[in-house]
Amino acid sequence: MSRQDSAEMHALQALAWLAGNEDLLPVFMGSTGLSPDELAARAAEPEFLGSVLDFILMDDAWVVAFCDANGLRYDAPMLARAALPGGESLHWT
């Protein structure tokens, strides 16, 4: 599996986690402006998947909750984001 394929898999897990989170999903939907149909249609786009990870990475508690729910290391979302389009330009300070 390529690095990007692995990153897309983690991002899809993140999207599924968001979809199951009744409190956080409306925040994500509001921030994207997408309808549920548009969300489903864009789920296969690497650029959109990067935005899913960007959203989760905004809050350490979200990262921890997502990683705990999926048995991932806490740096997995950040590493996945770096492998998706636009991720190479992120600068963590």
C-alpha angles and dihedrals in degrees: 000000000000123000091251092048090052090047091050090050091053091047091051088051088052091051091049090049091051092048089056094048108090093191100044102036094071090051091052093045091049092050093051098039089219126141118230089257092052090048091055092045093052097044092100095053113103091212092054091046087055089056090052090056091043088057095050091045090060091080128039091210090058091049091051094046093048094046093045091050091051102036093245132144113256092246093055096094092050093047091047091049091053090056095053127079111288093016095102090068096057115113115196114205 
